[in-house]
């Protein structure tokens, strides 16, 4: 993949680097962190990282030997797109998906090794325990105490547009080099977000091409760059990305593997905020302004402020879903929404 004009990245502030001595020190750092940080060599002892030091093929063979006999889904991009997995000119996707055995997919990496016009090849968000034997056990999560989702991402020199995630994220570079460019949550206004429901991978993405930013079409992106931070990870390094921080991710080598861990600090029975946003678009956005203003105040009252005045006048046993949610009351809300949405 051709390197981008380095000026966009060279002028960025580097993401803070921190040192940790053990798992408890990492846990303390995660509990205190308000922004992203990098830990060099956090997972340097992983067998997968050690295999990568032999060769990319050795790393692939390590995974093949542990792959379960199930079909893997792979995204295949178009040659000549510089590895960018994005929209095509008609706002479809510029890649297709296929399924196959991991060994067969990896032969595609072998066949395209060294080609400057290689198509993008990417296996995204593969569940480590469902698709591999002992991979998660041999390459142990640094945040296992947080019961994270454990995902592995395998690709060649690909680019993933800036997006954010609701969970907190510890991403560990296992093979190849990765560049992460991050922005604080409030920079969504300057990143020119695309569609919500039609996305390359489930999350809304920035429409700006970081390798050729068009400041005529996207002038506020220059403001986003004032807040950007960047880092390049080597095998064994890790980056922590807080909830809702925007991140643009690039595989800089011909073969790259990232392992990431997602977790939330809220109970699993709570709903997903993106679903609430979609429902609000359905129910509120197109109302008359005067009515929307009333509902804005109600949302502040019941959701965003939710002070004691909401419930202090209601006997405690009668507060229902206005009280702190439990699995039972969360289930009541889900049942109510299912009934009403299916009318």
N, C-alpha and C positions, 0 to 999 in steps of 0.2 A: 504494500500500500504506500502510495506517495505521502511523504510527510507534509503536513500543513505548513503554510507560511508561519514561521516560528514567532512572528511578532505578536500575535494575539495571545500566545501563552507566555512568551518571555517577559511581558510587562506585568503579568499577574503576580499577586502575592502568593507565596507558597503556603500550603496547609501546614499548620503547626505540627511538629513532630514531638512525640512523648516517649518516654521509656517506662517499661513496666518490668518488675522483677518476677512476678508470679501471677497466678490467676486472681488472687485476692486484690492485688494492686490494680489489675485491669478492671475488676469489678468496681473498685472504689473510683477509678478514673471515669468509668462509664456513668456512674451515679452522679458525678459532679459535672460532667461535661455539658456545656451549652452550645458547642459548635463542633465541627469535624476535627479529627486529628489522625495522625499516621503513627503507627508503631512499626519500626523497621525490625525485620527478622522475627516477628511474633510466632510464625509457624514454620520457621526454617527447618525444623526437625521432622516435619511430616514426610512419610515415605513418598508421597506424590511429588513433593518439592525435590526430594533427593533424586527421584527418577528423572525429573526434568533436567537436572544437572548433567545427566548422562547424554540425553538427546530428547528432542520432541517425540521421536518414535518410541523411545523407552517409556515415556510418560503415557503415550497412547496404549502401549502393550500392557502397562500396569493396570489401566482402566479396563481393557478388554478382558483381562483375566478375572476381573471382579464383576463384570457386567452380568446381570440376570438375563435369561433368555426371553426377553420381552422386546417389542418394537420401541425404538427411540424416535422421537419427532425431531426433525432437523429443518431449519430455515435455509433456503438456497437463494442467494441474491443474484442479481444480473451482473455479468462481467462488465468492467468499465465504469462502475459506480463508486469506485474508491472505497469499497467496503461499507458504504452507508446503508443501513437498513432503515427505510423511510417510506414515504408515499411515492407513488408514481405521478405522472402528470394529471391523471384523472382521480386522484385521491383514493385509488386502490393502493395495495402494497407493492413495493418494488421487489418483493421476494415471494417465493412459493414455499409451501411446506410439504414434506414427504416423511414417510416412516420407513425404518429399516433396522437391521441388526447393527449394533455399534461397530462391529468389525468392518461391515460393509461401508458404513458412513466414514470410518476412519481411512478406508482406502481412497476416498475422495480427497482427503488431506494429502495422502501420499502422492496421488496423481497430479495434484496442483502445486506441489512443493516447488518453489523457485519461480513460479509463473507470475509475471507482473500483472497479467490480466485475469488472475484467478477470481472466480465468483466468490461472493461472501458465503461462508458455511458457518452456521451457528446453531448449537444446541442450547436452548435457553431454559433456565430455571428447572433443571432436572432434579427431582427429589432423590437425594443420595441413598436413602434407605430403601426406597421402593425399587430403584433401578440398579442397585449395586449390592453385592455381598461384601460386608465388612469394610466398605470404604469409609463410612463415617466413624467406625470403631478404630480403624488404623490411623486416620487423620482426625484426631479428636478436636471437637469444637472448643475454642477458648471461652465460650459463653454457654456451656452446656447447662449451667445452673439456671439459665433463663428460659429453658425449654424452647429454643428457637426453631423456626423452620430452617431446614438445612438444604441448600440448593447449590448445584454445580452448573457452571456456564462454560461451554467449550466452543472455541471458534478460531478462525484465522484472523487476519487483520481486518477487524470490523469496527464500525462506529455506531453507537447508540445515542440518539438525540437526547438532549437534556430533558429529564423527567424527574418526578419525585415519587416517594413511597410513603405510605402511612406508617408502617412499622419502622422502628429503629434498625440500623443495619451495620453489621461488622462484615466487611468484604475482605477476603484473604486472597492475595495473588499467589497461585500455586505454580503456574507455568507461563513463561513469556513475560512481557512488560505491559503494564496498563497505565493509561493516563486518565486521571479523574479531574474534571473541572467542576467545581461546586459553587452554588449561589445560595444565599439565605432565602427562606420561604417567601418573604415579601417581594422578591424580585420577579414573581410571576407576571407582574404588570409590564416588565421590560423584556420578557423572553418570548413574547408573541406566541402564545399557546395555540395549538391546533384543536381539532374537534375533540369532544369529550367521549363520544360513543364509538368513534371510528379511529382506533389507535393502532400503532404497530405492535404493541405488546401489553395493552390493557390500561396504560396510564397515559394521560395527556402529555404531548411532547412539544418542545419548542420547535418552531418552524425555521429557526435560523440555522444555516449551515455554518458550523464553527470553522470549517476549513476555507470558507469563502463568504464571510458575513456581508450581506448587502445592507449597508446602513442607509441607503435611500429607501428601500422597502421597509426596513426595520430600524428606524432611527433611535428608538429608545434602548436598543441593545447596547449602545455605547455607555449608557448609564449602568446597565447590568454588569458590564465589564469592570466598572469601577469597584464592584463588590465581589468579583470573582476570585476564587482561590484555586490553585492547581497543584498536583503532585504526580510524579511518575513512580509506580510501584515495581519493584523487582520481585522475583519469586521468593516467597517467605514473608513479604511485607503485608501489612493490613491497614485498612482505613476504616474509621468509624464515621458513619453518616447519620446525623440525627433525623428524626421524623420530619418529613415534609421539606427537607433541603433538596434543592434541585441538583442533579448530577448528570454530566455528560461523560460517557465512558468510551474509551478507545482501546482496542487491542493493537499494540504497536509491533508485534512480531507475527510471523507466519503461523504460529500456533500458540494459543493462549488458553489458560484455564483459570477461572475465578471461582472460589467457593464463598458463598455469602450466607449470613445468618440473620434472619429477621425475627424480631420479637416486639411485642407491645407491652406497655406497663399497665394496661387496663384489662379487666377480666374478659375472658374469651366469649362470654355470653353477650357482650355489648355488640351493637350493630356497627356496620362499616360506615364511616363518615361520607365516603363517596356516594353510597346509596342514598343517604339523606340529601346530599346536594342534587342528585338527579331527581329525587322526588320533589324537592323545592322548585326546581325548574318546571317540572310538570304542574305543580299546584299553585305557585306564587308568581313566577317571573312575569307572566303576561297579564296580570291583574292591573286594573287602574292604579295609578300612582298613589292616590289617597288611601286605597285599600291596602296596598303594599306597605305603606307607612304604618298602618295599624298593626299589621302582622310582624313588621320589623320590631316594633315595641314588645309584642307578645313573645317573640323569639328571645329578645334580650331578657325579658322577665323570667321565662320558664327555662331557658337553655343557657345563655351566655353569662347572665348575672346570677340567676337562681339563688337569690339571697333568702334569709330566714322568713321574710315577709310572704314568700310564696306559700308556706305551709304552717306557719306558727298559729294560725287561727283555726286549723283543722285538727281534730283529735288524731293522735298518732296512728291508731289502728285503721283510720279511714283515709290515710294519705295516698294509698295506692301507688301509682307510678310516679307520683310527685315525690315520694320518699326515695332515698338511695336505692338504685335498682338491685334486684337479686335475680338469680336464674329464673325464678318463677315469674316475677313481674316483667322481666325482659321477654319471657315467652308469651305473656299476655299481649304485649305490644306487637310482637311478630304475628300472632294469631289475628289480632285486630287488623293489621295492615294487609295480611293475606286476604282476609274477607273483603275488605273495602277495595283493594286493588283489582280483585277478580270480579267485581260487580259488572 
